[in-house]
Amino acid sequence: MLRFLFVTLSLIIIIGCQSPSNKTKEVERAPFKGSFQSNVKGVVSLRTFDHYTRRINDGYGFYIATNLVVTNLSLIKGAYKVKGSPMDLEDFSSIAGYVAYDLDLNLVLLKVTRRNLNYLKLKDAESVPDTVYRLFRKDRKLFADPSPLKKGVSNDSISYDWLEDDFKSGIAVFAQNHRLAGIAQTTNPKRMLHAKWINKLIKTQIKNPKSIYELRDKTNKVYPSHTTIKGFKIITNKGNIHIALSDKTPKYRDNFIKLVSDQFYDSLLVHRVINSFLIQTGAADSKYAKKDDVVGWQGPGYTLPMHIVPELFHKRGMIAASKLPADRNKNNRSDGSQFYIVAGRIFNNKELDELEKEKHMKYTAEQRQAYTTIGGAPYLDGDYTVFAWVTKGMDIVDKMALSKTYAIDRPIEEIRIKSIEITKK
């Protein structure tokens, strides 16, 4: 009997000593307990706005901490304000600012005002998923991308490419076991950026968030120097217009070089035409606009300070930056991308005398000579920044300026910029 009790007691002691080790092994082997229901609560819809509170873009991001959201830098760059909402709902709240960004990775970390306990844990991220999934709240389930990830790694060794175009920029990408795989990036190259690179970015974050607007001019791209540029060729479906930029308005000059280099103007409409007066283009919302869409309200997401140079006035062929009316533009700033080309008409000296009284200004002999011979739009002088001029192709401008229009001066027959080419010296 004593022998039995001794053996029993020994077994209990052995089992008791081994229990913690066994439990640890069980925890290590425990399956990942993530689910669609928990993951979807970590995804956030993002909406960007410009200076005038006009909506620019919609995209996605996801929480990686209770008050930290990661998304693609390209989604919010150029925006004045960003708001976030639970995925695919219309319950938006303001974003405090950014705390880290990486131009090469196309990532930014946003500090948010709405805290969320359902964040996606980066330490649980799947290392190399064979198939990726995406989330849709409305159907309450995961949908598989029919194309598995390519096995090849991109040249920069930071992502895996996929075949389908159906992933939305900034959306979280998951493995089959519901673990986070990475973030979708639909800019060139189209890719799934692995979650480990988000971890890398977290280590660089600053304590106090900075304004989203500060990101607008962050770049590691080297743009052509104005000293190497002779001019530009605006290629349209109606013919080509050659222009040159003034060095007396350097901010406008360099901004135009940047926009052209980034192909910003490609496929935009000449969205406004006023008979024998001007043609206007550069509105981002005109690229995919349908016939009845109201366009002309969207620029690159930023504005430029006015810069009036007396020698640059509104004679025929001059190019100036557009801007909103005073009641919607209290700081009197120019749009960052929209511009108009003056076709104009010839004025007589009496008309110029009346304009001087009306505008409380005095036209120079050079201005009077131009306005009474080749024409222009003298009533715009002093109110808009003139920064360039047409060197060739005014016949194309004149044809466009005679186009029949509807709605708010929009041409009935589509006039579209195919591209703008830089002409080197």
C-alpha positions in Angstrom: 0.0 0.0 0.0 2.8 2.4 0.9 4.6 1.4 -2.3 1.4 2.3 -4.3 1.1 5.7 -2.6 4.7 6.5 -3.2 4.5 5.6 -7.0 1.2 7.6 -7.3 2.7 10.6 -5.5 5.8 10.5 -7.7 3.7 10.5 -10.9 1.8 13.5 -9.7 5.0 15.4 -9.0 6.5 14.5 -12.4 3.3 15.5 -14.2 3.1 18.7 -12.2 6.7 19.6 -13.1 6.1 18.9 -16.8 2.8 20.8 -17.0 4.2 24.4 -17.6 6.4 23.1 -20.4 3.5 21.2 -22.1 1.3 24.3 -21.9 3.9 26.4 -23.5 4.2 24.0 -26.4 0.4 24.0 -26.8 0.4 27.8 -27.0 3.2 27.8 -29.6 1.2 25.2 -31.6 -2.1 27.0 -31.2 -3.8 27.9 -34.5 -4.2 31.6 -35.5 -7.6 32.7 -34.2 -8.1 35.6 -36.6 -11.4 35.8 -38.5 -13.2 38.0 -41.0 -15.3 39.5 -38.3 -12.3 40.8 -36.4 -10.2 41.7 -39.4 -12.8 43.8 -41.2 -13.1 46.0 -38.1 -9.5 46.9 -38.5 -9.9 48.2 -42.0 -10.7 51.9 -42.5 -12.1 53.8 -45.5 -10.2 57.0 -46.2 -11.4 60.1 -48.0 -9.2 63.1 -49.0 -10.1 66.8 -49.5 -8.4 69.8 -51.0 -8.2 73.4 -49.6 -11.8 74.1 -50.6 -13.1 71.0 -48.8 -13.8 69.4 -52.2 -13.5 65.6 -52.3 -10.4 64.3 -54.1 -9.9 60.5 -53.6 -11.3 57.5 -51.8 -9.2 54.6 -50.7 -8.4 52.3 -47.7 -6.0 51.8 -44.9 -6.0 49.7 -41.8 -5.3 50.0 -38.1 -2.0 48.6 -36.8 -2.4 50.1 -33.3 -5.3 51.6 -31.5 -4.7 55.1 -32.9 -2.4 54.4 -35.9 -3.5 53.7 -39.5 -1.2 52.7 -42.4 -2.1 53.5 -46.0 -0.4 54.3 -49.3 1.3 57.7 -49.5 0.1 58.2 -53.1 -3.5 58.1 -51.8 -3.2 61.1 -49.6 -0.2 63.1 -51.0 -1.4 66.5 -52.1 -4.5 66.4 -49.9 -5.2 69.2 -47.5 -7.3 67.1 -45.2 -8.0 63.3 -44.7 -10.9 61.7 -42.9 -11.5 58.1 -41.9 -14.5 55.9 -41.4 -15.1 52.2 -40.5 -14.8 50.2 -43.7 -17.4 51.2 -46.4 -19.5 53.2 -44.0 -20.2 57.0 -44.2 -19.1 57.8 -40.6 -16.0 59.9 -41.2 -13.9 61.6 -38.6 -10.7 63.7 -39.0 -7.2 62.4 -39.2 -4.8 64.2 -36.8 -1.8 64.0 -39.2 1.1 61.8 -40.2 3.9 60.4 -38.0 6.0 58.6 -40.6 6.3 58.1 -44.3 8.5 56.3 -46.9 8.7 57.5 -50.5 10.3 54.3 -51.8 7.8 52.0 -50.1 4.8 54.4 -50.8 3.7 54.1 -47.2 2.5 56.6 -44.6 1.4 56.2 -41.0 -1.5 58.3 -39.9 -2.3 59.3 -36.3 -6.1 59.1 -36.0 -8.6 60.7 -33.6 -10.9 57.7 -33.5 -9.3 54.9 -31.4 -9.9 51.3 -32.5 -9.2 48.2 -30.4 -9.6 45.9 -33.5 -6.3 46.6 -35.1 -4.4 44.1 -37.3 -1.4 42.6 -35.5 1.7 42.8 -37.6 3.6 40.2 -35.6 1.0 37.6 -36.7 1.6 38.5 -40.4 1.9 35.5 -42.8 5.4 35.2 -44.1 4.8 33.9 -47.6 1.2 33.3 -48.5 0.4 31.2 -51.5 -3.0 32.8 -52.2 -4.2 36.2 -51.1 -7.7 37.3 -50.0 -9.5 40.6 -49.7 -12.3 41.8 -47.4 -15.8 43.1 -48.3 -18.0 44.2 -45.4 -21.2 44.0 -47.4 -21.0 40.2 -48.0 -19.5 39.3 -44.6 -17.0 36.9 -46.0 -13.6 36.6 -47.6 -13.3 36.5 -51.4 -10.3 34.7 -52.9 -8.3 36.3 -55.7 -8.6 33.7 -58.5 -4.9 34.3 -59.3 -2.3 33.1 -56.9 0.7 35.2 -56.1 3.5 35.0 -58.6 6.5 33.3 -57.1 9.0 35.8 -58.5 10.0 38.7 -56.2 10.2 42.2 -57.7 13.5 43.9 -58.4 13.5 45.9 -55.2 12.8 42.6 -53.3 10.0 44.1 -51.2 6.9 42.7 -52.7 5.1 40.0 -54.6 3.2 40.9 -57.8 -0.3 39.7 -58.5 -2.1 39.2 -61.8 -5.5 40.7 -61.1 -6.4 44.4 -61.0 -9.4 44.1 -58.7 -7.6 45.0 -55.4 -8.2 48.5 -54.2 -5.3 50.7 -53.2 -4.5 50.6 -49.5 -6.7 47.6 -48.7 -5.4 45.0 -46.3 -4.4 41.7 -48.0 -4.8 38.4 -46.1 -3.6 34.8 -46.3 -6.1 31.9 -46.3 -5.7 31.5 -42.5 -6.9 35.1 -42.0 -3.5 36.3 -41.1 -2.4 39.7 -42.5 -0.2 39.4 -45.5 0.4 43.0 -46.5 -1.1 46.1 -48.2 -2.3 46.4 -51.7 -0.6 49.0 -53.9 -2.1 49.7 -57.3 0.4 52.3 -58.4 3.3 51.3 -60.6 4.3 48.6 -59.9 1.1 46.9 -58.9 2.0 44.8 -55.9 1.3 43.5 -52.4 3.8 45.1 -50.1 4.6 42.6 -47.3 3.7 43.6 -43.7 7.3 43.5 -42.5 7.9 46.7 -44.4 5.2 48.4 -42.3 7.0 47.2 -39.2 10.1 48.9 -40.5 8.3 52.2 -41.0 6.9 52.1 -37.5 10.4 52.4 -36.0 10.8 55.8 -37.7 7.6 57.4 -36.4 7.8 60.8 -34.7 6.0 61.6 -31.4 3.8 64.5 -32.6 1.8 64.3 -35.8 2.5 66.7 -38.6 0.0 68.2 -41.1 -1.0 66.0 -44.0 -0.5 69.0 -46.3 3.3 68.9 -45.6 3.5 65.7 -47.6 2.5 67.4 -50.9 6.0 68.3 -52.0 7.9 65.3 -50.5 9.7 63.5 -53.3 12.9 61.7 -54.1 12.3 62.2 -57.8 14.8 64.5 -59.6 12.9 66.8 -62.0 14.5 68.5 -65.1 16.1 71.8 -64.4 14.4 74.8 -66.1 17.9 75.7 -67.5 17.7 72.6 -69.8 14.2 73.3 -71.1 13.4 75.3 -74.1 9.6 74.8 -74.0 6.7 72.4 -74.1 4.5 70.8 -76.8 0.8 70.4 -75.7 -0.4 67.5 -77.9 -4.2 67.5 -78.2 -6.8 65.7 -80.4 -7.3 69.1 -82.2 -3.6 69.9 -82.9 -0.4 70.9 -81.1 0.2 74.0 -79.1 3.8 75.0 -78.2 4.4 77.1 -75.1 7.3 78.7 -73.1 7.5 79.5 -69.4 8.7 82.7 -67.7 11.6 82.7 -65.3 10.0 85.7 -63.6 7.4 83.4 -61.9 9.7 80.6 -60.7 7.2 78.8 -58.4 4.8 78.5 -61.3 7.5 77.5 -63.7 8.9 74.7 -61.5 5.4 73.5 -60.6 4.5 73.2 -64.3 7.7 71.3 -65.0 6.9 68.9 -62.1 3.3 68.3 -63.2 4.3 67.7 -66.8 7.1 65.3 -65.7 4.6 63.4 -63.6 2.2 63.1 -66.6 -0.5 65.0 -64.6 -2.0 66.6 -67.7 -2.2 63.5 -69.8 -5.8 62.8 -70.9 -7.3 65.9 -69.2 -10.0 67.8 -71.1 -10.0 71.4 -72.2 -13.1 71.7 -70.0 -13.9 75.4 -70.5 -14.1 77.5 -73.6 -15.4 81.1 -73.9 -15.9 82.2 -77.4 -13.0 84.4 -78.6 -11.8 84.8 -75.0 -10.0 81.8 -73.6 -9.6 78.1 -73.3 -9.0 76.4 -70.0 -7.6 73.0 -68.9 -5.8 71.3 -66.0 -8.7 70.0 -64.0 -8.0 66.6 -62.5 -11.7 65.7 -62.4 -12.0 65.9 -66.2 -9.9 62.9 -67.0 -12.7 60.3 -66.6 -15.6 62.8 -66.7 -18.8 61.7 -68.4 -20.8 64.1 -70.6 -23.0 65.4 -67.9 -20.5 65.6 -65.1 -19.7 68.9 -63.5 -15.9 69.4 -63.9 -13.3 72.0 -63.3 -13.3 71.9 -59.5 -10.3 69.6 -58.9 -6.6 70.5 -59.1 -3.6 68.7 -57.7 -4.7 69.2 -54.1 -2.7 72.4 -53.5 -2.7 76.0 -54.4 0.0 78.6 -55.2 0.4 82.2 -54.0 -0.4 84.9 -56.4 2.6 86.5 -58.3 1.7 89.5 -60.4 4.5 90.6 -62.8 3.6 93.9 -64.6 5.5 92.9 -67.8 3.5 89.7 -68.0 0.0 90.8 -68.9 -3.1 89.3 -70.6 -2.3 90.0 -74.3 -3.3 87.4 -76.9 -1.4 84.1 -76.5 -0.5 84.5 -72.8 -1.1 81.8 -70.3 -2.3 82.4 -66.7 -3.2 80.3 -63.7 -6.9 79.9 -62.8 -8.4 80.4 -59.4 -11.7 80.3 -57.6 -13.8 83.4 -57.1 -13.1 85.6 -54.0 -16.1 84.2 -52.0 -14.6 80.7 -52.1 -10.9 81.8 -52.1 -10.3 84.0 -49.1 -6.5 83.8 -49.4 -6.6 84.7 -53.1 -4.4 81.8 -54.3 -4.1 80.2 -57.7 -5.1 76.7 -58.5 -2.1 74.4 -58.6 -2.7 73.0 -62.0 -5.5 74.7 -64.0 -4.5 77.3 -66.5 -6.1 79.3 -69.4 -4.7 80.5 -72.7 -5.9 84.0 -73.8 -7.5 84.2 -77.3 -9.0 87.6 -76.6 -10.1 90.4 -78.9 -8.9 93.8 -80.0 -9.8 96.8 -77.7 -9.7 100.5 -78.5 -8.2 103.2 -76.4 -11.6 104.4 -75.1 -12.4 101.0 -73.7 -9.0 100.8 -72.1 -9.6 104.3 -70.5 -12.9 103.0 -69.0 -11.2 99.9 -67.7 -8.5 102.0 -66.0 -11.2 103.9 -64.1 -13.0 100.7 -63.2 -9.9 98.9 -62.0 -8.1 101.9 -60.6 -5.0 101.2 -62.6 -2.9 102.6 -65.5 -2.1 100.6 -68.6 1.5 101.1 -69.9 2.3 102.1 -73.5 3.3 98.5 -74.1 0.0 97.2 -72.9 -2.0 99.7 -74.9 0.0 98.8 -78.0 -0.7 95.1 -77.6 -4.4 95.4 -76.7 -5.2 97.8 -79.6 -3.3 95.7 -82.2 -3.2 91.9 -81.4 -5.8 92.0 -78.6 -6.2 90.1 -75.4 -8.1 90.3 -72.1 -7.0 93.6 -70.3 -9.8 93.4 -67.7 -7.9 90.4 -66.1 -4.7 92.2 -65.5 -3.7 92.4 -61.9 -6.1 89.6 -60.9 -4.4 86.5 -62.2 -0.8 85.2 -62.4 0.5 85.1 -66.0 3.4 82.7 -66.2 3.8 81.5 -69.8 2.9 82.2 -73.4 2.2 80.4 -76.7 5.1 80.3 -79.1 3.4 78.3 -81.9 -0.1 77.0 -82.5 -2.4 80.0 -81.8 -4.5 78.9 -84.8 -5.3 75.7 -82.8 -6.2 77.9 -79.8 -8.5 80.0 -81.9 -10.3 76.9 -83.3 -10.8 75.6 -79.8 -12.0 79.1 -78.6 -14.8 79.0 -81.3 -16.1 75.6 -80.1 -19.8 75.2 -79.4 -20.5 74.7 -75.7 -23.1 73.5 -73.2 -23.5 73.5 -69.4 -20.8 75.7 -67.9 -18.8 76.6 -71.1 -17.9 73.0 -71.7 -17.2 72.1 -75.3 -19.9 69.8 -76.9 -17.2 68.2 -79.0 -14.5 66.8 -76.7 -11.1 68.5 -76.7 -8.5 66.4 -74.9 -4.9 66.8 -74.0 -3.1 63.6 -75.1 0.2 64.5 -73.4 2.6 67.4 -72.9 6.2 66.9 -74.1 9.2 68.8 -72.8 11.4 70.3 -75.5 15.0 70.4 -74.5 17.5 73.2 -75.4 
